[in-house]
């Protein structure tokens, strides 16, 4: 028996070692592009493009200085944050009641609405860019933050509704029924009882919606010129004609990634709670 026990212990240890080794390898592969971009951003141009790569060098912040102080990257940063945060607010204001309604009224019409939303979200951006461009020209909203914010909402709203609906589906109906027995209307039960319970789910949906709008490139590059251009559009301009500007482009990539990393680190507790909300059952 002792020999059999040792065999299973050894087997479990071997399996755990293999799994953790694969996870560590996956982590290295995932983090390496960001690490390489950061290393490039703090190198002098002569070191950044040396072959073989230079690992020992004198770090410099010239690329960040050229990006944030000498350049107009703060303008692009403000545009990106305004568009992303605004689209999240509007998407959640629409998505919360819509997701709740679709979760509670599970009839055929709800199914077809969800299916239509899913099909719309799955369609490629190229199918919508010409109508969006025409609307932008007709309304005079071309190269404005308001236009991009509304388009981000229209594109990402199906994703937000689907995610919020899945969270609402896991909240027992008995909770709001008890509130309605105590005198609340359905809207009051939704506002004062369901939404507070849905806090982690709402935050999770908001973060994912923010990331989708924050990292969008194709829509802004077509529907903006200079006034409403976002950070992904801005950094794509560096290094096109001058290799020396690749370090500035790397600094821009690092600058774009850092806010998302910080947000995810701060809100990781709520993201985990939101993604595991399915554990709540009637």
Buried (B, 14 or more C-beta within 10 A) or exposed (E): EEEEEEEEEEEEEEEEEEEEEEEEEEEEEEEEEBEEBBBBBBBBBEBBBEEEEBEEBEEBEBBBEBBBEEBEBEBBBEBBBBBBBBBBBBBBEBBBBBBBBBBBEEEEEBEEBBEEBEEBBEEEEEEBBEEBBEBBEEEEBBBBBEBBBBBBBBBBBBBBBBBBBBBBBBBEEEBBEEBBEEEBEBEBBBBEBBBEBBEBBBBBBBBBBBBBBBBBBEBBBBBBEEEBBBBBBBBBBBBEEEEBBBBBBBBBBBBBBEBBEEBEEEBEEBBEBBBEBEEEEE
